Every structure is written in structure tokens, then in C-alpha cells.
Amino acid sequence: MCGRTACSLGADNLCRACAYRDRRGRRRQPEWVRGERYQPSYNKGPQSSGPVLLSRRHLHQDADSSERVLMDMRWGLVPSWFKNDDPSKLQFNTSNCRSDTMLKKSSYKGALLKGKRCVVLADGFYEWQQQQSGGKQPYFIYFPQTKDAVDEGTEGDEEWKGWRLLTMAGIFDCWEPPSGGEMLYTYTIITVDASKDVSFIHHRMPAILDGDEAIRKWLDFAEVPTQEAVKLIQPTENIVFHPVSTFVNSTRNNTPECVAPIELGAKKEVKATPGNKGLLGWLKNSQEGSPQKKENDLPKWKSQFIHSPSPKKTSASVLQQWLGKQGEPAAKKHKA
């Protein structure tokens, strides 16, 4: 399943990270719709809002369906046919949608057949592994990152050089209050059986679209019919992960500590080593400082992979360097 994500990029960098080529081969960046509503976060849960990609034609009928826009939508699909004036009165959980029933359940079938397909964007997602002791160990799961992923480049660069965003297949819908009012855009994340590498954490995972061709086919509902698009919904092995602190368990915690790798088996804290001293020092400073830090106030630290006996499939060193270049979303600081 997928019940928690992180998306820490600012609005402008999200556009750059989602650059694509349209039907004519022109390199473009998606434009924001209601971008002022978007708030970066290291800890997004259902009922919060998050960034999604969709075809511009959903908003403008004469638009090229290969053109993309970014929109901040609420997580947890509210079907267009829902009659109550309060969407929170929906009696069932729609944050995730199983791939094997999405064309059967009325909550999703109508929207899917109308081509309301979207791509949910995130740095990565969190999943909790059930422990024999009865507790749960959280993991952060994301795309493998190249060594130059810490370099954002400049605004005029041809290509985005920063963190590669995780691109998850979703379905969205538009709900209008029966008594009138503003349209509410909401989405659900499609889930599939977990791939072999992550099945030890949880038996379900989000349907991840790996590469721009898959994204193009999923979004371009005018050119790619539903029955062809759903063939893209498959588990992927092209992901990495690392354990993180239970600090992420509460959505009230919204700092880089949520995604920072930890050493499994450490009783209270990770011991300082030459490789991870930069990470630990930066986290300590961020906790002691103001939770309202601006992006330029953050130190540009570097550190190496925090070695952990398990799992070994990780890009944690790149993540640590990337975090050092990002602004910290406003949040309550962690009390020691």
C-alpha cells in the first residue's frame, strides 16, 4: 500500500524536475494550476494535499492532450457522484486503489473510464514492516539516484540534475458540493503486489511509472485508451530503500529527520563515524534551530552511506547530500 509520502521540492523546482517533451518533441515544463496552494513536506498523509501531473486537456478541451500541468490535489478520492455536502463523510478509505479492482469499484471505474489518470509525485514513500516484537519499522522507498542528483543546476539548464522524483500512477476525480461551491480535486494512488525486493517490508506497493514513456502513455488519455494504459500498472524492481526513524510515524513531524537513514539495531541513536558525522551534525543543528529556516540558511553538508546490516539496496548517501541542499518545510522541531 502507500499511506505516507515525502515531497520536499519547492514549486519551481517541481516544474523543472517534471520537464518533458511534447508531441512535437519540444522540451517543456508543466505549468502550475493553483500552485500557490502547494506546500512541500517530508511527511504527507491521506487528506493532505500533494502535487500531481495530469493532461492539460482535462482543464481545456481544445488543448493538446500531450501537454501536462501540475496541480495540488487532496489525497483521498471523492467520487463525482458523492451527494453529501461534506466530503469527509465518505464512509470508505480511497487513499489507495487496488489495481485488480479499479475497473470494478464504482468509486474509481467511472473516473478511470473517462481518462482521469494522473501521476502522483514524491521524493519517495514510507512503508512499515511488521516486527516480531509487535512494533513496526518504517522504511523510505524511492528511485535509485545518480551521484550528481545533489546538483540542482541553474534555472536555464536544459535538464534537471536534482533528485529523481518517484512517479506513481493515480486516478483523480472532480467533486462539486451539491449545494454549490468550489470544485474539489482529489486523487487515489493505485497499488499492486509488491516486487520481490520490497515484499519483506509489505505485500503491496504503489504502481510506479518508470520513465517518461510510461508517464506519457498514462497521462495522454486522448491517444492511449484505458485498456492499453492499465497494462502499465505493474510492480517494479527499480527502487531502493533504507530504514528510517519512527519519528516519521506522526504526521506532525515534518523535518529532514523523517527521511534520514538510520542504523538498524541501534538502541537510541546512530553512533558518529567519519562517514555519517556530517549527517548527524546537520540533523542536530536543524533540531536546535528555528523550524522556520529558510532554504539559504541550511548548511550544504556532505556525508557517506550509513552502513546498515540490512537492507543493502539503497541510495542513502545521495539522499543525505540532497537533503543538505533543500529548504526545511515549516514544522514543529523534534524534541529530544
N, C-alpha and C positions, 0 to 999 in steps of 0.2 A: 504494500500500500504506500501512500505518500501523504503524511499528515503534518509535515513541517518542512519548510524550505528556508533558504537564505538568498537574498538578492541585495547586495551591498553597493552596486554601481549607482552612480548618480544618473539623473535623467539624460544628460547629454552623452555620457559615455555609453549608456544603454543603446542609444541610436547608433553610435559608432560600432559597437560590438555586434549589432544586428545588420550591418551593411550587407547588401545582396545585389545580384544582377537581375534586372527585369527581363521581360520577354524579348526586348531588343538588344539585350546584352549590356545595357548601360549600368554602371555601378551606382547604387543609390543607398541612401539611408532612410529607414522608415520615419515618417513624421509622427509626432505625438498627437494624440487626441485626449484632451483633458489631462495633459501632462503635469499640470500644477498639483494634481491630487496624489501623484506618486511619491511615496516615502521609502527610501532604502531601508533595509532591515537585515540583521543577521539571524532573525528568528521569527519567521512568518507562519502563522497557523490559520486554519479554516476560519472564515468570517472576516479575516483581514483582507486587504486589497493587495493586488500584485500585478506586475506587468505581463501582458500577453501580446503576441503578434496575431494579426488577422488580415485578411484581404481587404483592401480599400473598398471593393465593390459592395461589401456589406453595408457601408455607410453612404456610398454614392453609386447609384445604379449604372451610371454611364462610365465609371472608372474601369481601367484595365484591371482584370482580376489578378494579374501577377504582381500588382503594386501592393505594398504592405504598409500597415500603420501600427503604431504601438498604442495600447490603451491600458489604463489602470482599471482592473475589474475586481469585483469581490469574489473571493474563493468560496465556493459552495453554490452550485447551480440552482436557480429558482426558475422552474419551467414557466414559459409564457402563459400557460393555461391556469396557473395558480390563482385562485379567486379571493383569497384573504388579503386585506389591506396591509397586513404586517408580514413581510417575508420570513421573519424569524419564527413564525407559527408553522412553517413547513415541518411535517412530522417525521421526516426521514433524512438521513445524512447523505448529502450529494457532493461532498468534497472529492470523493473518488468514484469512478465508474468502471466496473469490470468490463474488460474487452469482450468477454463471452456472452454478456447480456445487454450490451449497449444498444443493440438493434431490436431488443425485445421490450425493455422497460420504457414506459411512456414518458418518464422524466427526461430521457435522452434521445429516444428514437426520432421524435419529430424534429428536434433541432439538428440532429445528425443528417437526416434525410434532406433537410433544407440547406445543407452545406455549411452549417455554423461550426466550422472547425477552426481551432486556434492553436497556437504554440505558447505554452506557459514557460516563462524564462526564470532561471535561477542560477546562482553560483553553484548550487548543489542542493541535495535534500538530506534530511536526517531520517534514520531508521533505528529502532530499538530492538536489540537482541535480548530474548528472554534468558535469564541466567538460572542455573540450577538452584542458586541460593534464594530465588524468588524475586530478585531485583531485575532491572533491565539496564543494559549497557548501550548508550547511544553511539551511532556511527554517522560520519558525514560522508556522502557519496556524490561523486562528481566526475566530469570528463577528465581524462589524462591531460596534463598541461605540459607545454614545451618550456624549456628553460628561459626563453625570452618573454614568457607570459607576464612577467613582472613589469615589462616595459610598455607603458600605455602609448608611447609615441606622442606625436603632436596632432592637433586637430586637422591639419592639412594632409596627414599621411594617407596614402592610398589604402592601406589595410590596418585594421585594428590589431594591435600587438599585445593586448592585455589578456586577462582571464577569459578562457573559452567558456561561454555560458552553457549550462545544461538546457536542452530544448526538449520539453515534454509535450506529448500530444494531448490536446484537450478539446472539449466541446463547450461552447458558450451559448447563452440564450439572453433574450431581452424581455424583461418583465415590466409591465406598466401597471401601477396601482389601479384597481377597479374604480376608485373614486377620483382618479386623475392624479397627475404629478409627474415628476421626472422619471424617465426610463432608467431601470436598474440593469446593468450589465453584470452577469455572473458567469462563472466557469467551473468545470469539473476536470480533474486530471484522470486520464484513462490509465488503468493498471493492467498488468499482465503477470503471468507466472514469473517468479524471479529467475534470473540467469544463474548458472551453476556457481559462479564466483561469489554471489551475494546471498545465495539461498540459506547459508548458515546464519545470516542475520535475520531474514524474514522471508516468507514464502511468496510474497507479492512485491512488485516494484512498478514504478511508473513506466509507461510506454515512452521510450526515448527515441527521438528522431535524430539520427546520427548523420549529419552532413546537410548541405544546403539543398541538394536534390530531393531528399526526403522531406525537408521543410517545404520546398516549393510545391511538391505534389499534395501535401497535406493541406496547405493553405489555399491553393488555386482550385476552388470548388467549381468554377465555371468550366474548367478544362479537364479536371480529374473527377470522375463520378465517385459516389460513395463506395460502391463495391470494389473499386480499384484502390481507393485511398485506404480502406481498412486493412489491406494487405500489408501496409507499412507498420501496423501495430504488432510488434514482435519484441521479445526480450533482447537486450544487447549485452555483449560481454565487454564492450569498450568503455568500461568505467573503472574507477579506482576509489579507494575509501580509506578512512582511518578512524580509530576510536576518538571520541571527544568526551569532555566532562559532562556530568549530569547537571551542570549549570544550565545547559540548554533545555532541561525539562520544563522550565517555566518560561512562558512566552513573555513574561515581564522582563526577562534578562535579554538584553539586546546590545551586545558588545562583541568585539572580535574573539573574546574568550569562547564564545559558542562554537566556533569552527576550529579553534586551535587544537592540534593533535596532542594526545596525552599518552603516557606510557601505561599500558595495562599492567595491573598488579601493584602499582604504586599506591601506598596506603592513603596518603593525603595529598602529596604534591610531587611533581616531576623533579628529580634532582638536577641541579645545574651541571651541565657538561660543556666542553668547548663548543660542541655543535648546537646546543639549544639555548645557550646563555642569552643570546640576543632576543629570542622569543620570550623567555621568561621575564627578562628585564623590561621589555616593552609592555607586556601584559600588566606587570606590577605598576608601571608608570601610568598606564591608561586607567587603571582602577583607582589610583590615588588622585588623579587629576579630575578636572571637570568633565561631567558626562556630556557637556555641550561642546566638546572640542571641535574646532574647525579642521577641514581637511589639511591645510597647510601646517597646522600645529603638530601633526603626527610625525614622529621620527621615522626616517627611512632606514629601518634596521634590516639586517640580513642574518639568516641562520640556516643550519643544515637540518636534514631529516632527523627527527627524534626517533631513535631506533626503538622498535617495539617487537616483541617476540611474535606477535600475530595481530592483524594480518600484515602481509608484505606488499600487497598491491596498493600503492599509494603514490600521490604526488605532493606529499605534505610539505617538502622543502620549498617547492614553488608556491604553495598556498601561503606559507609563512611570509615569504618575501612580498607576495602580492598584497597581503593584509597590511603590511607596513606602508603601502602607498595609498591606502584608501582612507577616506574620512570615516569617522565612527558615528553611526546614526545616534540621534539623541535617545538616551535610555538611562535608566537608573544604574548607578555604578554598583558593582558586585561588592557586597560587604563580606569581609574576611571572617 
